[in-house]
Amino acid sequence: MKADQGGFYRCSLALLTDLYELTMAYGYWKLGMTNQKAAFSLFFRRRPFQGSFAIAAGLETAIAFIKNFHFEESDLTYLESLKTYNGKPLFESGFLNYLKGFSFDCDIDAVVEGTPVFPYEPLLIVRGSILHAQLLESSLLNIINFQTLIATKASRICCAAEGDEVIEFGLRRAQGIDGALSGTRASYVGGCHSTSNVIGGKYFGIPVKGTHAHSWIMAFDQEKEAFKAYTEALPDNCIYLVDTYDTVQGVKHAIEVAKEKGSKMLGVRLDSGDLAHLSIEIRKLLDEAGFQDAKIMASNELDELIIRDLKKQGCKINLWGVGTNLITAKDQPALDGVYKLSAIQDEKGNWVPKIKISEQIVKTTNPGILQVRRYMNAQGQYLSDMLYEMESLAPSHPEIIDPIDPTRQRQVADKTKYKDLLIPIFRGGKCVYESPSLQEIRAHTLAELDRFAPAVRRFLYPEPYFVGLEKSVYNRKLELIESLRGHR
């Protein structure tokens, strides 16, 4: 069956937004600014999980959302019911009529899913009517922030597993229904091989896998009897959960049943105890019994650091079921993605860069409509990223400056290979991008990560990957800061 990746976004979700997006849109309409063109940039500021990068995810979901963006009668009826503090209607009927005929008309460029990205790099740029672009802010942040966060966590976990199969087990601990669905999708983008989430498998075409719970064992008088019944019911799906009572004895029971029934034991699962020690003992038992191909699966509050340590301890686990810490990104439950105005078009059609300044340099935005250029060496390994003005030609051997630490600079040699990361997604409100399959996106993630130096991919205290502004963009940023501070 063909995957239906946009299935849950076919209904109108136009009210999936914060109220101030609508009040600002109303203000633009009331002031006659609906034709004012603006550009917004979506990016994040801080590296998630103390690592170096994030994995861009959620674009296909965002595309489905935008394609179906419209205001239904029930939406307009609800908006009509909203009142100001003195009891007057919050929105005029003329504005609600405008929303009734709303048709999205913006251009959108974005980084393709599965691409490693870094702080301050635009993941997505929206250009068009300021009213239209403003209405997308909250929903785009909701979609991109969460899926990027979970895809990043998944990539770290899969890296720690060193090629072993990783199953996403997070449904029961996810934050609600959409958290489970979006998390399942993002986990696969990040590198997971399969999921236990059946509806996620249906909608996204992800392989589904599972075993049985302790309740199956407890429903029978004896553990061995439970294993026999399971083998009879599902002879081709025999992964036995062995730690309900005594783990080593549970493995022996599983071996006895598999031999008696003549079935092919796929493996055993551990959900508690000293996973390293037990897996070593279990491997011996399985090998001695002739089940050298049987896998040992673990599923006990795992994350990338625990998996890495278990590997270092010589564990014999080769199948990992990862739930809570993956689907909730438990150690960092949010990505700090923001959506900022970066340029306004003047009466002559020229883009005028805009900047938000702050006492905190990390909160000062980069002005203009910026493209991300990724440079690589002759072997294809990535070297550095440069943010430059999208509407102009970048210098052939530019100077790049880190805006957070201007002492960090880099000169790019002439004829250095590169690729630009932001590509057209919508033009004039029409989608011009054909989304790849989720399997292709996952393969892209794995291939792209391999093109960064191992030190950049390190879990903790990674080597910083160089990202900076092209010199003219950096200088313009300084000029705008000085100009605005002089007019306070």
C-alpha positions as CSV (number, residue, x, y, z in Angstrom):
1,M,0.0,0.0,0.0
2,K,1.3,3.4,-0.9
3,A,2.3,5.6,2.0
4,D,0.0,8.5,2.8
5,Q,2.4,10.9,4.4
6,G,0.1,13.9,4.3
7,G,-3.1,12.1,5.4
8,F,-3.5,13.7,8.7
9,Y,-3.2,17.2,7.3
10,R,-6.0,17.2,4.7
11,C,-8.5,19.0,6.9
12,S,-8.1,22.7,7.6
13,L,-5.7,23.5,10.4
14,A,-5.6,27.3,9.8
15,L,-6.4,27.9,13.5
16,L,-3.3,26.0,14.5
17,T,-1.7,29.3,15.4
18,D,-1.2,31.8,18.2
19,L,-3.7,34.6,18.5
20,Y,-1.2,37.3,17.9
21,E,-0.6,36.0,14.4
22,L,-4.2,36.7,13.6
23,T,-4.3,40.0,15.3
24,M,-1.2,41.1,13.4
25,A,-2.7,39.8,10.1
26,Y,-5.8,41.9,11.0
27,G,-3.7,44.9,11.6
28,Y,-1.9,44.5,8.2
29,W,-5.3,44.2,6.5
30,K,-6.8,47.2,8.3
31,L,-3.8,49.4,7.4
32,G,-3.9,48.3,3.7
33,M,-0.7,46.4,3.9
34,T,-1.9,43.1,2.4
35,N,0.3,43.7,-0.7
36,Q,3.4,44.6,1.4
37,K,6.1,42.0,0.6
38,A,8.2,40.6,3.3
39,A,10.7,37.8,4.0
40,F,10.8,35.6,7.1
41,S,13.6,33.2,8.0
42,L,13.1,30.1,10.2
43,F,16.3,29.0,12.1
44,F,17.4,27.8,15.5
45,R,20.0,29.3,17.8
46,R,21.4,26.6,20.1
47,R,22.9,23.2,19.2
48,P,20.6,20.5,20.5
49,F,21.8,17.8,22.9
50,Q,25.2,19.5,23.4
51,G,26.1,18.2,20.0
52,S,27.1,20.1,16.9
53,F,24.3,19.8,14.4
54,A,20.6,19.2,13.9
55,I,18.8,17.1,11.2
56,A,16.3,19.1,9.2
57,A,13.0,17.4,9.3
58,G,9.3,18.2,8.9
59,L,9.3,19.8,5.4
60,E,6.9,17.3,3.8
61,T,4.5,17.8,6.7
62,A,4.8,21.5,6.3
63,I,4.1,21.2,2.6
64,A,0.9,19.2,3.3
65,F,-0.2,21.8,5.9
66,I,0.3,24.7,3.5
67,K,-1.4,23.0,0.5
68,N,-4.5,22.5,2.7
69,F,-4.4,25.9,4.4
70,H,-7.8,27.5,4.3
71,F,-10.4,28.9,6.7
72,E,-13.6,26.8,7.0
73,E,-16.9,28.3,8.0
74,S,-16.5,26.9,11.5
75,D,-13.2,28.6,11.8
76,L,-14.7,31.9,10.7
77,T,-17.7,31.5,13.1
78,Y,-15.3,30.9,15.9
79,L,-13.2,34.0,15.0
80,E,-16.4,36.0,14.8
81,S,-17.2,35.1,18.4
82,L,-13.9,36.5,19.8
83,K,-14.2,39.7,21.7
84,T,-12.0,42.5,22.9
85,Y,-11.6,43.4,26.6
86,N,-14.5,45.8,26.4
87,G,-16.8,43.2,24.7
88,K,-16.6,44.4,21.1
89,P,-15.8,42.0,18.2
90,L,-12.1,41.4,17.9
91,F,-12.2,41.2,14.1
92,E,-14.3,43.1,11.6
93,S,-16.6,41.2,9.3
94,G,-14.6,42.5,6.3
95,F,-11.4,40.8,7.6
96,L,-13.3,37.6,8.1
97,N,-14.6,37.8,4.5
98,Y,-11.0,38.3,3.4
99,L,-10.0,35.1,5.3
100,K,-12.9,33.3,3.7
101,G,-11.4,33.8,0.3
102,F,-7.8,33.4,1.5
103,S,-5.4,31.8,-1.0
104,F,-1.8,31.4,-0.1
105,D,0.6,33.2,-2.5
106,C,4.1,33.1,-1.0
107,D,7.4,31.7,-2.3
108,I,9.1,29.3,0.0
109,D,12.7,27.9,-0.1
110,A,13.9,25.3,2.3
111,V,16.6,22.8,3.2
112,V,15.7,19.3,2.1
113,E,14.9,16.9,4.9
114,G,17.7,14.8,6.3
115,T,20.3,17.5,5.8
116,P,22.5,18.3,8.8
117,V,22.1,22.0,9.7
118,F,23.7,24.3,12.2
119,P,22.6,27.3,14.4
120,Y,21.5,30.5,12.6
121,E,21.3,28.8,9.2
122,P,17.9,29.3,7.6
123,L,16.0,26.0,7.4
124,L,13.2,27.7,5.6
125,I,12.5,31.2,4.0
126,V,9.1,32.6,3.3
127,R,8.7,35.5,0.9
128,G,5.5,37.2,-0.1
129,S,2.6,39.1,1.4
130,I,3.5,40.0,4.9
131,L,0.0,39.0,6.0
132,H,0.3,35.5,4.5
133,A,3.8,34.9,5.7
134,Q,2.9,36.0,9.2
135,L,0.0,33.5,9.4
136,L,2.4,30.6,8.8
137,E,4.8,31.4,11.7
138,S,3.4,29.4,14.6
139,S,2.4,26.3,12.6
140,L,5.7,26.1,10.7
141,L,7.6,26.4,14.0
142,N,5.4,23.7,15.6
143,I,6.1,21.3,12.7
144,I,9.8,22.0,12.0
145,N,11.0,22.4,15.5
146,F,9.6,19.1,16.8
147,Q,10.5,16.9,13.9
148,T,14.0,18.4,13.6
149,L,14.5,17.8,17.3
150,I,13.4,14.1,17.1
151,A,15.3,13.4,13.9
152,T,18.4,14.7,15.5
153,K,17.9,12.6,18.6
154,A,17.3,9.5,16.4
155,S,20.5,10.2,14.4
156,R,22.6,10.3,17.6
157,I,21.0,7.0,18.8
158,C,21.6,5.3,15.5
159,C,25.2,6.5,15.4
160,A,25.7,5.0,18.9
161,A,24.2,1.7,17.7
162,E,27.0,1.4,15.1
163,G,24.9,-0.1,12.4
164,D,22.7,-2.3,14.6
165,E,18.9,-2.1,13.9
166,V,17.1,0.5,16.0
167,I,13.3,0.3,16.5
168,E,11.4,3.4,17.6
169,F,9.3,2.3,20.6
170,G,7.9,5.6,21.8
171,L,4.2,5.6,21.1
172,R,3.0,5.1,24.6
173,R,5.2,7.8,26.0
174,A,4.8,10.4,23.3
175,Q,3.1,13.8,23.9
176,G,-0.3,13.1,22.4
177,I,-1.4,11.6,19.1
178,D,0.4,14.0,16.8
179,G,3.5,13.8,19.0
180,A,3.5,10.1,18.4
181,L,2.9,10.3,14.6
182,S,5.3,13.2,14.0
183,G,7.9,11.6,16.3
184,T,7.7,8.3,14.5
185,R,8.2,10.0,11.1
186,A,11.1,12.1,12.4
187,S,12.7,9.1,14.0
188,Y,12.8,7.3,10.7
189,V,14.2,10.4,9.0
190,G,17.0,10.4,11.6
191,G,17.9,6.8,10.9
192,C,15.7,4.4,12.8
193,H,15.0,1.2,10.9
194,S,11.4,0.6,12.0
195,T,8.7,1.5,14.5
196,S,6.2,-0.2,16.9
197,N,3.6,2.5,15.9
198,V,1.2,0.7,13.6
199,I,-0.7,3.8,12.4
200,G,2.7,5.5,11.8
201,G,3.6,2.5,9.6
202,K,0.3,2.9,7.7
203,Y,0.6,6.6,7.0
204,F,4.4,6.9,6.4
205,G,5.3,3.5,4.9
206,I,7.7,2.7,7.8
207,P,8.4,-1.0,8.6
208,V,6.6,-2.0,11.8
209,K,8.0,-4.5,14.3
210,G,7.1,-5.7,17.8
211,T,7.3,-8.7,20.2
212,H,5.1,-9.2,23.2
213,A,4.7,-7.7,26.7
214,H,5.1,-9.1,30.2
215,S,1.3,-9.5,30.3
216,W,1.5,-12.3,27.7
217,I,3.8,-14.3,30.0
218,M,1.7,-13.5,33.1
219,A,-1.5,-14.6,31.4
220,F,-0.2,-18.2,31.6
221,D,0.6,-20.4,34.6
222,Q,4.2,-21.0,33.5
223,E,6.7,-19.0,31.4
224,K,7.5,-22.0,29.2
225,E,3.8,-22.5,28.5
226,A,3.5,-18.8,27.4
227,F,6.4,-19.2,25.0
228,K,4.9,-22.3,23.5
229,A,1.6,-20.6,23.0
230,Y,3.3,-17.6,21.4
231,T,5.2,-19.9,19.1
232,E,2.1,-21.6,18.0
233,A,0.3,-18.3,17.4
234,L,3.2,-16.5,15.6
235,P,5.7,-19.1,14.5
236,D,7.5,-16.7,12.2
237,N,7.7,-13.8,14.7
238,C,9.4,-15.4,17.7
239,I,11.3,-12.8,19.7
240,Y,10.8,-13.8,23.4
241,L,10.7,-11.4,26.3
242,V,12.8,-13.3,28.8
243,D,13.0,-11.1,31.9
244,T,9.5,-11.5,33.5
245,Y,10.8,-13.7,36.3
246,D,14.4,-14.9,35.9
247,T,16.3,-13.7,32.8
248,V,18.7,-16.6,32.4
249,Q,16.0,-19.2,33.1
250,G,13.8,-17.4,30.6
251,V,16.4,-17.7,27.9
252,K,16.7,-21.5,28.6
253,H,12.9,-21.8,28.4
254,A,12.9,-20.0,25.1
255,I,15.6,-22.3,23.7
256,E,13.7,-25.4,24.9
257,V,10.5,-24.2,23.2
258,A,12.2,-23.3,20.0
259,K,13.9,-26.7,19.8
260,E,10.7,-28.6,20.7
261,K,8.6,-26.7,18.1
262,G,11.3,-26.7,15.5
263,S,10.8,-23.0,15.0
264,K,13.4,-20.4,13.9
265,M,14.0,-18.2,17.0
266,L,14.5,-14.6,15.8
267,G,15.8,-13.5,19.2
268,V,15.1,-12.6,22.8
269,R,14.4,-9.3,24.4
270,L,15.7,-7.8,27.6
271,D,13.9,-5.0,29.4
272,S,15.7,-4.8,32.7
273,G,18.8,-5.7,34.6
274,D,22.5,-5.4,33.8
275,L,22.1,-5.4,30.0
276,A,25.8,-5.8,29.3
277,H,26.4,-8.7,31.6
278,L,23.1,-10.5,30.8
279,S,23.6,-10.1,27.0
280,I,27.0,-11.7,27.2
281,E,25.6,-14.7,29.2
282,I,22.6,-15.0,26.9
283,R,24.9,-15.0,23.8
284,K,26.7,-17.9,25.2
285,L,23.5,-19.9,25.8
286,L,22.1,-19.1,22.4
287,D,25.3,-20.0,20.5
288,E,25.8,-23.2,22.4
289,A,22.2,-24.2,21.6
290,G,22.7,-23.6,17.9
291,F,20.9,-20.2,17.6
292,Q,23.9,-18.2,16.5
293,D,21.7,-16.0,14.3
294,A,19.2,-15.2,17.0
295,K,19.4,-11.5,18.0
296,I,19.5,-10.0,21.5
297,M,17.2,-7.1,21.8
298,A,17.3,-4.5,24.6
299,S,14.6,-2.0,25.5
300,N,15.1,-0.3,28.9
301,E,15.1,3.5,29.0
302,L,17.9,3.6,26.4
303,D,19.5,6.6,24.8
304,E,22.7,7.3,22.8
305,L,25.0,7.6,25.8
306,I,23.7,4.4,27.4
307,I,24.0,2.5,24.1
308,R,27.5,3.8,23.6
309,D,28.6,2.7,27.1
310,L,27.0,-0.7,26.7
311,K,29.0,-1.1,23.4
312,K,32.2,-0.2,25.3
313,Q,31.4,-2.8,27.9
314,G,31.3,-5.5,25.3
315,C,27.6,-6.1,25.3
316,K,26.2,-8.6,22.8
317,I,23.0,-6.6,22.0
318,N,22.4,-6.1,18.3
319,L,18.8,-4.9,18.2
320,W,17.7,-1.8,20.1
321,G,14.2,-0.7,21.0
322,V,14.3,2.9,22.0
323,G,11.2,4.7,23.4
324,T,10.8,7.5,25.9
325,N,14.2,9.2,25.5
326,L,13.8,9.2,21.7
327,I,10.1,10.2,21.2
328,T,10.2,12.9,23.8
329,A,13.8,14.0,23.4
330,K,13.8,13.7,27.2
331,D,17.1,15.5,27.8
332,Q,16.1,18.5,25.7
333,P,12.4,18.6,25.1
334,A,12.4,21.5,22.7
335,L,14.4,23.0,19.8
336,D,14.6,26.8,20.1
337,G,13.7,27.5,16.5
338,V,12.4,31.0,15.7
339,Y,10.8,32.7,12.7
340,K,12.0,36.3,12.2
341,L,11.4,39.0,9.7
342,S,14.6,39.5,7.7
343,A,13.6,41.9,4.8
344,I,10.9,44.2,3.5
345,Q,10.3,45.1,-0.1
346,D,10.2,48.9,-0.8
347,E,8.1,50.7,-3.3
348,K,10.7,50.2,-6.0
349,G,10.7,46.4,-5.5
350,N,14.1,46.4,-3.7
351,W,14.6,44.2,-0.7
352,V,15.5,46.2,2.4
353,P,17.2,44.1,5.1
354,K,15.8,44.1,8.6
355,I,17.4,43.1,11.9
356,K,16.3,42.5,15.4
357,I,19.0,43.6,17.9
358,S,19.4,42.6,21.5
359,E,21.7,43.0,24.4
360,Q,22.4,39.3,24.0
361,I,24.4,38.8,20.8
362,V,22.9,35.3,20.3
363,K,19.5,37.0,19.9
364,T,20.6,39.5,17.3
365,T,19.3,38.2,13.9
366,N,21.0,38.1,10.5
367,P,19.5,40.7,8.1
368,G,18.5,40.0,4.5
369,I,17.4,36.9,2.5
370,L,20.3,34.5,3.0
371,Q,21.2,31.3,1.2
372,V,23.4,28.7,2.8
373,R,26.4,27.5,0.8
374,R,28.2,24.4,1.9
375,Y,31.8,23.9,0.9
376,M,33.6,20.6,0.5
377,N,37.0,19.3,-0.3
378,A,37.9,17.1,-3.4
379,Q,36.9,14.0,-1.5
380,G,33.4,15.4,-0.7
381,Q,34.0,16.0,3.0
382,Y,32.2,19.1,4.2
383,L,34.5,22.0,5.3
384,S,32.4,25.0,6.2
385,D,29.1,26.8,5.5
386,M,28.6,30.4,4.4
387,L,25.5,32.5,4.6
388,Y,25.3,35.0,1.7
389,E,22.7,37.2,0.1
390,M,20.4,35.0,-2.0
391,E,19.6,37.7,-4.6
392,S,23.3,38.3,-5.4
393,L,26.3,36.3,-6.7
394,A,28.6,35.1,-4.0
395,P,32.3,36.0,-4.4
396,S,34.4,33.2,-6.0
397,H,36.8,33.1,-3.0
398,P,34.8,34.7,-0.2
399,E,35.9,35.6,3.3
400,I,33.6,34.2,6.0
401,I,33.2,35.7,9.5
402,D,31.6,34.0,12.5
403,P,29.0,36.7,13.7
404,I,29.2,35.4,17.3
405,D,33.0,35.4,17.5
406,P,34.4,37.7,14.7
407,T,37.9,36.5,15.6
408,R,37.0,33.2,13.8
409,Q,37.3,33.9,10.1
410,R,38.0,31.7,7.0
411,Q,39.0,32.5,3.5
412,V,37.6,30.1,0.9
413,A,40.0,29.2,-1.9
414,D,38.9,29.8,-5.5
415,K,37.1,26.9,-7.2
416,T,36.3,25.2,-4.0
417,K,33.4,22.8,-4.5
418,Y,30.1,23.7,-3.0
419,K,26.3,23.3,-3.0
420,D,23.5,25.7,-2.0
421,L,21.2,24.1,0.6
422,L,18.0,26.1,0.2
423,I,15.9,25.1,-2.9
424,P,12.5,26.2,-4.2
425,I,9.5,24.6,-2.6
426,F,6.6,27.0,-3.4
427,R,6.4,29.7,-6.0
428,G,3.4,32.0,-5.9
429,G,1.7,29.7,-3.5
430,K,2.0,26.6,-5.8
431,C,4.2,23.7,-4.8
432,V,7.0,23.2,-7.2
433,Y,8.8,20.5,-5.2
434,E,8.3,16.8,-5.4
435,S,9.0,15.2,-2.0
436,P,11.2,12.1,-2.1
437,S,10.0,9.0,-0.4
438,L,10.7,8.7,3.3
439,Q,13.1,5.9,2.6
440,E,15.1,8.3,0.3
441,I,15.1,11.0,3.0
442,R,16.4,8.5,5.6
443,A,19.2,7.4,3.1
444,H,20.0,11.1,2.5
445,T,20.4,11.6,6.3
446,L,22.9,8.7,6.6
447,A,24.9,9.7,3.6
448,E,25.1,13.4,4.6
449,L,26.3,12.7,8.1
450,D,29.1,10.6,6.7
451,R,30.5,13.6,4.9
452,F,31.3,15.4,8.2
453,A,34.5,14.8,10.1
454,P,34.0,12.3,13.1
455,A,35.0,15.1,15.5
456,V,32.0,17.2,14.4
457,R,29.6,14.2,15.0
458,R,30.9,13.6,18.5
459,F,28.1,13.4,21.1
460,L,29.7,15.7,23.7
461,Y,32.1,18.6,23.2
462,P,32.2,18.2,19.4
463,E,34.6,20.1,17.2
464,P,32.8,23.2,16.1
465,Y,31.9,23.2,12.4
466,F,32.6,26.5,10.9
467,V,29.5,28.6,9.9
468,G,29.7,32.3,9.1
469,L,28.5,35.3,7.2
470,E,30.0,36.3,3.9
471,K,32.0,39.5,4.7
472,S,29.7,42.0,3.0
473,V,26.7,40.5,4.8
474,Y,28.6,40.7,8.1
475,N,29.5,44.3,7.5
476,R,26.0,45.2,6.6
477,K,24.8,43.6,9.9
478,L,27.2,45.8,11.8
479,E,26.1,48.9,10.0
480,L,22.4,48.2,10.7
481,I,23.2,47.6,14.4
482,E,25.0,50.9,14.7
483,S,22.3,52.7,12.8
484,L,19.5,51.4,15.0
485,R,21.3,52.0,18.2
486,G,21.9,55.6,17.1
487,H,18.1,56.1,16.6
488,R,16.9,54.7,19.9
